[in-house]
Structure formats: structure tokens, C-alpha cells
Amino acid sequence: MTEASALDRDDFGSHPSKIVAVDSQPAPEPAIGWTLNYKRILNTVFLICSASGSIVFIEPSPYDYLILLTLALWIVGGFSIHRAVLPFIFLLEMWVLGGFIGLIPYWNEPDPQSFMWHTLFISTTGVFYALFFAENSKQRIDICLKGYTISCVLAAVIAIVTWMGTFGSGEDIIKDGRAMLPFKDPNVLGSYMVPGILYLVQKLLLGRTRFLLVTLVSLALSVMALFLSFSRGSAGAAIVSILLMTAMSLYTSDSRRMSRRIIFAIVLVAAAVVIALLIALSNAQIREFFFMRAAVTQEYDEGPTGRFGNQLRSIPMLLELPNGFGPLRFRLIFGIEPHNAFINAFASNGWLGGFAFIAMVLTTAYVGFRGSFSPSPYLREMQVIWCATFVFFLQALQIDIDHWRMFYITLGAVWGLEAARIKWIERQAHFPPERARSNGLGGG
């Protein structure tokens, strides 16, 4: 290469450099090579974080590190706190504070202390999601839902393959014949699928998918993983949330054509699920196990020392204990976990935490239903997020959800979208629709 040709190349090796006179002022040219783009980096890390949420058999999990990295990147860029999320932050922190107060007599015990530090960490992610989704809401919630759905498909493949015995069997792979990997509990696997299934179903209902085959395959895998978890609560949550979201979609439909499309799509989805269920139940072993798990109650639910009996016996005791039993003390008293997040809120977090948890559920329900029926640029996203959160609240009556990461994702997202909706209303009040369009104002 000659000296002249070498000078015609910049440091990246392939782009010719343009030589101009010193006193000339050429028009700016696009930057050559890689440039750091804060927003793109943040979105990419957040997408990877959202897609990693189902890998939890490793502790600390990849999600734990990635959510901290996302949080740090977000803080560097600056943020604001909208007044709409303040009730949520206050009630969530009162619930956590109640737990630390209840921990005081057992501060030197490693398990309760570790439990509360994890509670503080995971509740902080709920606050992060509320603040994060309040800005650039449309883009960020779309990234989250896409990444979350990727994590559901990944988990579904792992669950199905391991359940079929490809990598052997054992209590660390399959629990009592129920798929559970990459989680440690079949119930968590099943419930984790719910938001992803809702997102995919909504895309079919509204005709928002450009890749129909990919959507259908992803939905089939997620539903199959939920089925193989043989979780009654998860199956019920999926059915209730899909029906609720469909009803909301129909009610807020802006045309008869859209309504007909929604009805047609949900009938097709229901028919496909029924056909798949009949095919699965044609296997005698699966059929027997399915109907055994489908019973309203199991042996461990019944009797004075069963799940429900322990819950009833604990209530009079908790009425006399303002600070509750303390974190992780319920299982020491009754031999098993409470399997009820509302009772556990009082048992582990005392009256302060218990009433704060109930208030948080009620206020979130008000915000969620309002946002799911009020016209805004975030209507459809809120319907997915709120329906998932709503059934998590219902599941809280029969399982402990207080350390479910997906619960804090959807819980925080409800409040973040509510803040975005209120800001959009405020913009509409200051800028009439015609003026807003001319100024480029629209949904975040």
C-alpha cells in the first residue's frame, strides 16, 4: 500500500477520509465507526435482563446481576418521580419496614435475615419498574414484554425437554411428575408463563403480529409448559386473565370489525387449546395425573393441620401479635409455609406490613381497572399488565407470591403506566389534539 493510499483511510481501516482546505466549512458528515449511545445501551441491557428472568435455578441468578446493571445505567441517565407512583412506593416500603421490625428479635438468625434482605432487594425492583415505565413508556414496556416472552419460550423449551426425560429424572429436575425447570417449583413455572401467554394472545386478538407462525409456536410452547407444571393455580390464573383481557379488549374496541376479529381469534385460540388438551389426555398416564391434580383440594390442604386449617388457626394468634410471628416463623410454628400471601404479610411483617399489603392490593386494583378502560396510548399494554397482576393477587390467596420476580415486574408496571397515562392527560389539557399533533406530542 502506498503512503497516499494509507493516508486516505481512517483508523477503522476501510472508510476513505475526506481531505478539505483548512479554511473551508464543509457540511457535517455522519460519524464513522462505533459511537456510544446511552439510550441504546440501556434498552439493550434491559432487553437482555427481561429475557433472563426465567433462569432461576442458579443463585444468584443472571437476572439478579442484570437488573442491578440496568438500575445503575438508568440512575446515571437521571430520572424523575411522578406523584402518581408515590402511594405505591409508600405502601410497598411500609410492608418491607414491617418485616424488618418483625425481624428484630431474630436478627442473629441467618435465614430470616437473608429472607428480609431479599425482600428489600426484590421490592426495590418493583419501585424501579414503576419509575422506569413512567418515562418512554411505550418503548420500554414493549421491550419488557418482548424480552419477558423470550424468557417464557426459553423456559418452556427447558421444561418440556426435561419433563420428557431427555436429561434424566430426579427431584432436582421433575417434582412429583411435574415439570419445573428452569425454576425450583412447578407452581412458579406455571405462573411465570401467564404474562407471556397474555402478551401473545393479545397480539393474536388485535392482529398486531407480523410473524404469525412465530407467535403461534411461542404460544403453544408456553401453554404446554404451563400444562406440564400441573399447577391448578397457574391454569386458573391463565384462564381467568385471558377471559378478562378479552372482555376488556371487546369493551374498548373502537370498531365492529375489531370486535369481530377479537371474537373470531379467541374462538380459534380456545379451540386449539381444547384440541391440544384432548390429544394430551389421550395418554392414560397423563390423564390420570391430570385429573388427580385437578381436584379442588389435595390431601395436604385438608384437616386442622392442613394448609387451610393452619391458616385458620393462625388468624386468632396474629390478632394478638402486632409484629406478627416474624419472618419465616410461620413454618416453625405450623410445620409448613402459610401458602397465602395475605396471611404471610401479617405473619412475617406484622400489622403494619399486613395492612400495607392489603392497601397496596386495593389501590393497585383501582389503578389497574381504571387504566384498562380509560382511553390512552397505553390502554392495550395496561390490559396485559393489569390482567397478569390481577390473577397474581388471586393466587396470593393460595400461594406465597412475595418473592416472585414476575409479580414485582407487573406490579411496578401497572403504576408506571398509570403515571404515564396521567402525564398524557396533563399534556392533552395543555395542548388540544390538533396542537399536540403539530408539536409532535403523543404517547410516551
Contacts in CASP RR format, 6 or more apart in sequence:
PFRMAT RR
TARGET T0000
AUTHOR 0000-0000-0000
METHOD contacts of the structure
MODEL  1
MTEASALDRDDFGSHPSKIVAVDSQPAPEPAIGWTLNYKRILNTVFLICS
ASGSIVFIEPSPYDYLILLTLALWIVGGFSIHRAVLPFIFLLEMWVLGGF
IGLIPYWNEPDPQSFMWHTLFISTTGVFYALFFAENSKQRIDICLKGYTI
SCVLAAVIAIVTWMGTFGSGEDIIKDGRAMLPFKDPNVLGSYMVPGILYL
VQKLLLGRTRFLLVTLVSLALSVMALFLSFSRGSAGAAIVSILLMTAMSL
YTSDSRRMSRRIIFAIVLVAAAVVIALLIALSNAQIREFFFMRAAVTQEY
DEGPTGRFGNQLRSIPMLLELPNGFGPLRFRLIFGIEPHNAFINAFASNG
WLGGFAFIAMVLTTAYVGFRGSFSPSPYLREMQVIWCATFVFFLQALQID
IDHWRMFYITLGAVWGLEAARIKWIERQAHFPPERARSNGLGGG
7 17 0 8 1.000
8 16 0 8 1.000
8 17 0 8 1.000
9 15 0 8 1.000
9 16 0 8 1.000
9 17 0 8 1.000
10 16 0 8 1.000
10 17 0 8 1.000
10 32 0 8 1.000
12 32 0 8 1.000
12 33 0 8 1.000
15 32 0 8 1.000
15 33 0 8 1.000
18 26 0 8 1.000
18 29 0 8 1.000
20 26 0 8 1.000
38 73 0 8 1.000
38 76 0 8 1.000
38 77 0 8 1.000
41 73 0 8 1.000
42 70 0 8 1.000
42 73 0 8 1.000
42 74 0 8 1.000
42 77 0 8 1.000
43 139 0 8 1.000
43 140 0 8 1.000
43 143 0 8 1.000
45 66 0 8 1.000
45 69 0 8 1.000
45 70 0 8 1.000
45 73 0 8 1.000
46 70 0 8 1.000
46 140 0 8 1.000
46 143 0 8 1.000
46 144 0 8 1.000
47 143 0 8 1.000
47 146 0 8 1.000
47 147 0 8 1.000
48 66 0 8 1.000
49 63 0 8 1.000
49 66 0 8 1.000
49 67 0 8 1.000
49 69 0 8 1.000
49 70 0 8 1.000
50 143 0 8 1.000
50 144 0 8 1.000
50 146 0 8 1.000
50 147 0 8 1.000
50 148 0 8 1.000
50 150 0 8 1.000
50 151 0 8 1.000
51 147 0 8 1.000
51 148 0 8 1.000
51 150 0 8 1.000
51 151 0 8 1.000
51 154 0 8 1.000
52 61 0 8 1.000
52 62 0 8 1.000
52 63 0 8 1.000
52 66 0 8 1.000
52 151 0 8 1.000
53 61 0 8 1.000
53 62 0 8 1.000
53 63 0 8 1.000
53 148 0 8 1.000
53 151 0 8 1.000
53 405 0 8 1.000
54 151 0 8 1.000
54 152 0 8 1.000
54 154 0 8 1.000
54 155 0 8 1.000
54 182 0 8 1.000
54 183 0 8 1.000
54 192 0 8 1.000
55 61 0 8 1.000
55 62 0 8 1.000
55 63 0 8 1.000
55 151 0 8 1.000
55 154 0 8 1.000
55 155 0 8 1.000
55 182 0 8 1.000
56 63 0 8 1.000
56 182 0 8 1.000
56 183 0 8 1.000
56 184 0 8 1.000
56 188 0 8 1.000
56 405 0 8 1.000
57 181 0 8 1.000
57 182 0 8 1.000
57 183 0 8 1.000
57 184 0 8 1.000
63 405 0 8 1.000
64 121 0 8 1.000
67 125 0 8 1.000
67 128 0 8 1.000
70 128 0 8 1.000
71 125 0 8 1.000
71 128 0 8 1.000
74 128 0 8 1.000
74 132 0 8 1.000
79 131 0 8 1.000
79 132 0 8 1.000
79 135 0 8 1.000
80 131 0 8 1.000
80 134 0 8 1.000
80 135 0 8 1.000
81 89 0 8 1.000
81 131 0 8 1.000
82 134 0 8 1.000
82 419 0 8 1.000
82 422 0 8 1.000
82 423 0 8 1.000
84 134 0 8 1.000
84 415 0 8 1.000
84 416 0 8 1.000
84 418 0 8 1.000
84 419 0 8 1.000
84 422 0 8 1.000
85 130 0 8 1.000
85 131 0 8 1.000
85 134 0 8 1.000
85 415 0 8 1.000
85 416 0 8 1.000
85 418 0 8 1.000
85 419 0 8 1.000
87 363 0 8 1.000
88 127 0 8 1.000
88 130 0 8 1.000
88 360 0 8 1.000
88 363 0 8 1.000
88 364 0 8 1.000
88 411 0 8 1.000
88 412 0 8 1.000
88 415 0 8 1.000
89 127 0 8 1.000
89 130 0 8 1.000
91 356 0 8 1.000
91 357 0 8 1.000
91 359 0 8 1.000
91 360 0 8 1.000
91 363 0 8 1.000
92 123 0 8 1.000
92 126 0 8 1.000
92 127 0 8 1.000
92 356 0 8 1.000
92 360 0 8 1.000
93 123 0 8 1.000
93 127 0 8 1.000
94 352 0 8 1.000
94 353 0 8 1.000
94 356 0 8 1.000
95 123 0 8 1.000
95 345 0 8 1.000
95 349 0 8 1.000
95 352 0 8 1.000
95 353 0 8 1.000
95 354 0 8 1.000
95 356 0 8 1.000
95 357 0 8 1.000
95 360 0 8 1.000
96 116 0 8 1.000
96 119 0 8 1.000
96 120 0 8 1.000
96 123 0 8 1.000
96 349 0 8 1.000
97 352 0 8 1.000
97 353 0 8 1.000
98 323 0 8 1.000
98 349 0 8 1.000
98 350 0 8 1.000
98 352 0 8 1.000
98 353 0 8 1.000
98 356 0 8 1.000
99 116 0 8 1.000
99 119 0 8 1.000
99 326 0 8 1.000
99 327 0 8 1.000
99 348 0 8 1.000
99 349 0 8 1.000
99 350 0 8 1.000
99 353 0 8 1.000
100 116 0 8 1.000
100 120 0 8 1.000
101 323 0 8 1.000
101 349 0 8 1.000
101 350 0 8 1.000
101 352 0 8 1.000
102 323 0 8 1.000
102 324 0 8 1.000
102 326 0 8 1.000
102 327 0 8 1.000
102 348 0 8 1.000
102 349 0 8 1.000
102 350 0 8 1.000
103 112 0 8 1.000
103 113 0 8 1.000
103 116 0 8 1.000
103 326 0 8 1.000
103 327 0 8 1.000
104 323 0 8 1.000
105 326 0 8 1.000
106 112 0 8 1.000
106 113 0 8 1.000
106 326 0 8 1.000
106 327 0 8 1.000
106 329 0 8 1.000
107 113 0 8 1.000
111 328 0 8 1.000
112 326 0 8 1.000
112 327 0 8 1.000
112 328 0 8 1.000
112 329 0 8 1.000
115 327 0 8 1.000
115 328 0 8 1.000
115 348 0 8 1.000
116 327 0 8 1.000
118 403 0 8 1.000
119 327 0 8 1.000
119 402 0 8 1.000
119 403 0 8 1.000
122 403 0 8 1.000
122 405 0 8 1.000
122 408 0 8 1.000
123 408 0 8 1.000
125 405 0 8 1.000
125 408 0 8 1.000
125 409 0 8 1.000
126 408 0 8 1.000
126 409 0 8 1.000
126 411 0 8 1.000
126 412 0 8 1.000
127 412 0 8 1.000
129 408 0 8 1.000
129 409 0 8 1.000
129 411 0 8 1.000
129 412 0 8 1.000
129 413 0 8 1.000
129 416 0 8 1.000
130 412 0 8 1.000
130 413 0 8 1.000
130 415 0 8 1.000
130 416 0 8 1.000
130 419 0 8 1.000
131 416 0 8 1.000
132 140 0 8 1.000
132 416 0 8 1.000
133 140 0 8 1.000
133 141 0 8 1.000
133 144 0 8 1.000
133 412 0 8 1.000
133 413 0 8 1.000
133 416 0 8 1.000
133 417 0 8 1.000
133 419 0 8 1.000
133 420 0 8 1.000
134 415 0 8 1.000
134 416 0 8 1.000
134 417 0 8 1.000
134 419 0 8 1.000
134 420 0 8 1.000
134 423 0 8 1.000
135 420 0 8 1.000
135 444 0 8 1.000
136 444 0 8 1.000
137 377 0 8 1.000
137 378 0 8 1.000
137 381 0 8 1.000
137 416 0 8 1.000
137 417 0 8 1.000
137 420 0 8 1.000
137 443 0 8 1.000
137 444 0 8 1.000
138 377 0 8 1.000
138 378 0 8 1.000
138 381 0 8 1.000
138 443 0 8 1.000
138 444 0 8 1.000
139 444 0 8 1.000
141 378 0 8 1.000
141 381 0 8 1.000
141 385 0 8 1.000
141 413 0 8 1.000
141 417 0 8 1.000
142 381 0 8 1.000
144 409 0 8 1.000
144 413 0 8 1.000
145 195 0 8 1.000
145 196 0 8 1.000
145 199 0 8 1.000
145 381 0 8 1.000
145 384 0 8 1.000
148 195 0 8 1.000
148 196 0 8 1.000
148 199 0 8 1.000
148 406 0 8 1.000
148 409 0 8 1.000
149 196 0 8 1.000
149 199 0 8 1.000
149 200 0 8 1.000
149 218 0 8 1.000
149 222 0 8 1.000
152 192 0 8 1.000
152 193 0 8 1.000
152 195 0 8 1.000
152 196 0 8 1.000
152 197 0 8 1.000
152 218 0 8 1.000
152 222 0 8 1.000
152 225 0 8 1.000
153 218 0 8 1.000
153 221 0 8 1.000
153 222 0 8 1.000
154 182 0 8 1.000
155 182 0 8 1.000
155 183 0 8 1.000
155 189 0 8 1.000
155 192 0 8 1.000
155 193 0 8 1.000
155 225 0 8 1.000
156 193 0 8 1.000
156 221 0 8 1.000
156 222 0 8 1.000
156 224 0 8 1.000
156 225 0 8 1.000
157 221 0 8 1.000
158 181 0 8 1.000
158 182 0 8 1.000
159 179 0 8 1.000
159 180 0 8 1.000
159 181 0 8 1.000
159 182 0 8 1.000
159 189 0 8 1.000
159 225 0 8 1.000
159 228 0 8 1.000
159 229 0 8 1.000
160 179 0 8 1.000
160 221 0 8 1.000
160 224 0 8 1.000
160 225 0 8 1.000
160 228 0 8 1.000
161 167 0 8 1.000
162 168 0 8 1.000
162 173 0 8 1.000
162 174 0 8 1.000
162 179 0 8 1.000
162 181 0 8 1.000
163 174 0 8 1.000
163 177 0 8 1.000
163 179 0 8 1.000
163 228 0 8 1.000
165 173 0 8 1.000
165 174 0 8 1.000
167 173 0 8 1.000
173 180 0 8 1.000
173 181 0 8 1.000
174 180 0 8 1.000
175 185 0 8 1.000
175 186 0 8 1.000
176 186 0 8 1.000
177 230 0 8 1.000
177 289 0 8 1.000
178 186 0 8 1.000
178 228 0 8 1.000
178 229 0 8 1.000
178 230 0 8 1.000
178 231 0 8 1.000
178 293 0 8 1.000
179 186 0 8 1.000
179 189 0 8 1.000
179 225 0 8 1.000
179 228 0 8 1.000
179 229 0 8 1.000
179 230 0 8 1.000
180 186 0 8 1.000
180 188 0 8 1.000
180 189 0 8 1.000
180 229 0 8 1.000
181 189 0 8 1.000
182 189 0 8 1.000
183 189 0 8 1.000
183 192 0 8 1.000
186 229 0 8 1.000
186 230 0 8 1.000
186 231 0 8 1.000
187 229 0 8 1.000
187 231 0 8 1.000
187 233 0 8 1.000
187 234 0 8 1.000
187 399 0 8 1.000
188 404 0 8 1.000
189 225 0 8 1.000
189 226 0 8 1.000
189 229 0 8 1.000
189 231 0 8 1.000
189 234 0 8 1.000
190 225 0 8 1.000
190 226 0 8 1.000
190 229 0 8 1.000
190 231 0 8 1.000
190 234 0 8 1.000
191 231 0 8 1.000
191 233 0 8 1.000
191 234 0 8 1.000
191 237 0 8 1.000
191 392 0 8 1.000
191 395 0 8 1.000
191 401 0 8 1.000
191 404 0 8 1.000
191 406 0 8 1.000
192 404 0 8 1.000
192 406 0 8 1.000
193 222 0 8 1.000
193 223 0 8 1.000
193 225 0 8 1.000
193 226 0 8 1.000
193 234 0 8 1.000
193 238 0 8 1.000
194 226 0 8 1.000
194 234 0 8 1.000
194 237 0 8 1.000
194 238 0 8 1.000
194 241 0 8 1.000
194 388 0 8 1.000
194 391 0 8 1.000
194 392 0 8 1.000
194 406 0 8 1.000
195 384 0 8 1.000
195 385 0 8 1.000
195 388 0 8 1.000
195 406 0 8 1.000
195 409 0 8 1.000
195 410 0 8 1.000
196 222 0 8 1.000
197 219 0 8 1.000
197 222 0 8 1.000
197 223 0 8 1.000
197 226 0 8 1.000
197 238 0 8 1.000
197 242 0 8 1.000
198 241 0 8 1.000
198 242 0 8 1.000
198 245 0 8 1.000
198 384 0 8 1.000
198 387 0 8 1.000
198 388 0 8 1.000
199 384 0 8 1.000
200 215 0 8 1.000
200 218 0 8 1.000
200 219 0 8 1.000
200 222 0 8 1.000
201 219 0 8 1.000
201 242 0 8 1.000
201 245 0 8 1.000
201 246 0 8 1.000
201 266 0 8 1.000
201 269 0 8 1.000
202 208 0 8 1.000
202 245 0 8 1.000
202 249 0 8 1.000
202 380 0 8 1.000
202 383 0 8 1.000
202 384 0 8 1.000
203 209 0 8 1.000
203 215 0 8 1.000
204 215 0 8 1.000
204 216 0 8 1.000
204 219 0 8 1.000
204 265 0 8 1.000
204 268 0 8 1.000
204 269 0 8 1.000
205 245 0 8 1.000
205 246 0 8 1.000
205 249 0 8 1.000
205 261 0 8 1.000
205 262 0 8 1.000
205 265 0 8 1.000
205 266 0 8 1.000
206 249 0 8 1.000
206 258 0 8 1.000
206 261 0 8 1.000
206 262 0 8 1.000
206 380 0 8 1.000
207 261 0 8 1.000
207 265 0 8 1.000
209 215 0 8 1.000
219 269 0 8 1.000
220 272 0 8 1.000
220 276 0 8 1.000
223 238 0 8 1.000
223 273 0 8 1.000
223 276 0 8 1.000
224 276 0 8 1.000
226 234 0 8 1.000
226 235 0 8 1.000
226 238 0 8 1.000
227 235 0 8 1.000
227 277 0 8 1.000
227 280 0 8 1.000
230 289 0 8 1.000
230 290 0 8 1.000
230 293 0 8 1.000
232 293 0 8 1.000
232 294 0 8 1.000
233 395 0 8 1.000
233 398 0 8 1.000
233 399 0 8 1.000
234 395 0 8 1.000
236 391 0 8 1.000
237 391 0 8 1.000
237 392 0 8 1.000
237 394 0 8 1.000
237 395 0 8 1.000
238 391 0 8 1.000
240 390 0 8 1.000
240 391 0 8 1.000
240 394 0 8 1.000
241 387 0 8 1.000
241 388 0 8 1.000
241 390 0 8 1.000
241 391 0 8 1.000
242 266 0 8 1.000
242 269 0 8 1.000
242 387 0 8 1.000
244 387 0 8 1.000
244 390 0 8 1.000
244 391 0 8 1.000
245 383 0 8 1.000
245 384 0 8 1.000
245 387 0 8 1.000
246 262 0 8 1.000
246 266 0 8 1.000
248 372 0 8 1.000
248 373 0 8 1.000
248 383 0 8 1.000
248 387 0 8 1.000
249 262 0 8 1.000
249 380 0 8 1.000
249 383 0 8 1.000
250 259 0 8 1.000
250 262 0 8 1.000
250 263 0 8 1.000
251 373 0 8 1.000
252 372 0 8 1.000
252 373 0 8 1.000
252 375 0 8 1.000
252 379 0 8 1.000
252 383 0 8 1.000
253 259 0 8 1.000
253 262 0 8 1.000
280 286 0 8 1.000
280 290 0 8 1.000
281 287 0 8 1.000
281 290 0 8 1.000
297 308 0 8 1.000
300 306 0 8 1.000
300 307 0 8 1.000
300 336 0 8 1.000
301 307 0 8 1.000
301 308 0 8 1.000
302 308 0 8 1.000
303 309 0 8 1.000
304 313 0 8 1.000
305 334 0 8 1.000
306 336 0 8 1.000
307 336 0 8 1.000
307 339 0 8 1.000
310 334 0 8 1.000
310 335 0 8 1.000
310 336 0 8 1.000
310 338 0 8 1.000
311 338 0 8 1.000
311 339 0 8 1.000
311 340 0 8 1.000
311 343 0 8 1.000
313 334 0 8 1.000
314 330 0 8 1.000
314 333 0 8 1.000
314 334 0 8 1.000
314 338 0 8 1.000
314 343 0 8 1.000
314 347 0 8 1.000
315 343 0 8 1.000
317 325 0 8 1.000
318 324 0 8 1.000
318 325 0 8 1.000
318 343 0 8 1.000
318 346 0 8 1.000
318 347 0 8 1.000
318 350 0 8 1.000
321 350 0 8 1.000
322 350 0 8 1.000
322 351 0 8 1.000
323 350 0 8 1.000
323 351 0 8 1.000
324 346 0 8 1.000
324 347 0 8 1.000
324 348 0 8 1.000
324 349 0 8 1.000
324 350 0 8 1.000
324 351 0 8 1.000
325 332 0 8 1.000
325 333 0 8 1.000
325 347 0 8 1.000
325 348 0 8 1.000
326 347 0 8 1.000
326 348 0 8 1.000
326 349 0 8 1.000
326 350 0 8 1.000
327 348 0 8 1.000
327 349 0 8 1.000
328 348 0 8 1.000
329 347 0 8 1.000
329 348 0 8 1.000
330 337 0 8 1.000
330 338 0 8 1.000
330 343 0 8 1.000
330 344 0 8 1.000
330 347 0 8 1.000
330 348 0 8 1.000
331 337 0 8 1.000
331 338 0 8 1.000
337 344 0 8 1.000
337 400 0 8 1.000
338 344 0 8 1.000
338 347 0 8 1.000
338 400 0 8 1.000
339 398 0 8 1.000
339 399 0 8 1.000
339 400 0 8 1.000
340 396 0 8 1.000
340 397 0 8 1.000
340 398 0 8 1.000
340 399 0 8 1.000
340 400 0 8 1.000
341 357 0 8 1.000
341 396 0 8 1.000
341 397 0 8 1.000
341 399 0 8 1.000
341 400 0 8 1.000
341 401 0 8 1.000
341 402 0 8 1.000
342 354 0 8 1.000
342 357 0 8 1.000
342 358 0 8 1.000
342 396 0 8 1.000
342 397 0 8 1.000
344 400 0 8 1.000
344 402 0 8 1.000
345 353 0 8 1.000
345 354 0 8 1.000
345 356 0 8 1.000
345 357 0 8 1.000
345 358 0 8 1.000
345 402 0 8 1.000
346 353 0 8 1.000
346 354 0 8 1.000
348 402 0 8 1.000
349 356 0 8 1.000
349 357 0 8 1.000
361 393 0 8 1.000
361 396 0 8 1.000
364 389 0 8 1.000
364 393 0 8 1.000
364 411 0 8 1.000
364 414 0 8 1.000
364 415 0 8 1.000
365 390 0 8 1.000
365 393 0 8 1.000
367 414 0 8 1.000
367 415 0 8 1.000
367 418 0 8 1.000
368 382 0 8 1.000
368 386 0 8 1.000
368 389 0 8 1.000
368 390 0 8 1.000
368 414 0 8 1.000
368 418 0 8 1.000
369 386 0 8 1.000
370 418 0 8 1.000
371 378 0 8 1.000
371 379 0 8 1.000
371 382 0 8 1.000
371 386 0 8 1.000
371 417 0 8 1.000
371 418 0 8 1.000
371 421 0 8 1.000
372 379 0 8 1.000
372 382 0 8 1.000
372 383 0 8 1.000
372 386 0 8 1.000
372 387 0 8 1.000
374 421 0 8 1.000
376 382 0 8 1.000
376 420 0 8 1.000
376 421 0 8 1.000
376 424 0 8 1.000
376 425 0 8 1.000
376 443 0 8 1.000
377 420 0 8 1.000
377 424 0 8 1.000
377 442 0 8 1.000
377 443 0 8 1.000
377 444 0 8 1.000
378 417 0 8 1.000
378 420 0 8 1.000
378 421 0 8 1.000
378 424 0 8 1.000
378 443 0 8 1.000
381 417 0 8 1.000
382 414 0 8 1.000
382 417 0 8 1.000
382 418 0 8 1.000
382 421 0 8 1.000
385 410 0 8 1.000
385 413 0 8 1.000
385 414 0 8 1.000
385 417 0 8 1.000
386 410 0 8 1.000
386 414 0 8 1.000
388 406 0 8 1.000
388 410 0 8 1.000
389 407 0 8 1.000
389 410 0 8 1.000
389 411 0 8 1.000
389 413 0 8 1.000
389 414 0 8 1.000
392 401 0 8 1.000
392 404 0 8 1.000
392 406 0 8 1.000
392 407 0 8 1.000
392 410 0 8 1.000
392 411 0 8 1.000
395 401 0 8 1.000
401 407 0 8 1.000
420 443 0 8 1.000
420 444 0 8 1.000
424 442 0 8 1.000
424 443 0 8 1.000
424 444 0 8 1.000
427 436 0 8 1.000
427 441 0 8 1.000
427 442 0 8 1.000
428 436 0 8 1.000
431 439 0 8 1.000
431 441 0 8 1.000
436 442 0 8 1.000
END
